[in-house]
């Protein structure tokens, strides 16, 4: 299935602690895997925002009537656990016709 993805980076881009960078990468990977699995063919968007005290990752995709492969929820649980280990947060759910995965980690 063809999948498109756009990326937007805002704020003062900088290196973060290795654990924070790895958590951002793994969360983006898992969120994009979920888009492909649960909403095949829909475009994904990644917004990465650097603030003085935090870095936010937001992955969104339009929801569809057609359901993709069902999952067990372990991917979201793993993303949330990784965020909490760093003192960050992860929220995921449907909002305004889009599924959103929002990770915030201290910078």
JOHU-V851019 format. One record per backbone hydrogen bond with DSSP energy under -0.5 kcal/mol. CO is the residue of the C=O (numbers start at 1). NH is the residue of the N-H. Records with the same first field share a line. If there is no record, write none. Layout:
# JOHU-V851019
CO->NH + NH
This chain:
# JOHU-V851019
4->44
6->46
8->48
10->50
11->13
17->20 + 21
18->22
19->23
20->24
21->25
22->26
23->27
24->28
25->29
26->30
27->31
28->32
29->33
30->34
31->35
32->36
33->37
34->38
35->39
37->69
38->68
39->42
43->62
44->6
45->60
46->8
47->49 + 58
48->10 + 50
49->51 + 56
50->12
53->107
54->51
55->105
56->49
57->103
58->47 + 60
59->101
60->45
61->99
73->77
74->78
75->79
76->80
77->81
78->82
79->83
80->84
81->85
82->86
83->86 + 88
84->87
89->104
91->102
93->100
95->98
97->63
98->95
99->61
100->93
101->59 + 103
102->91
103->57
104->89
105->55
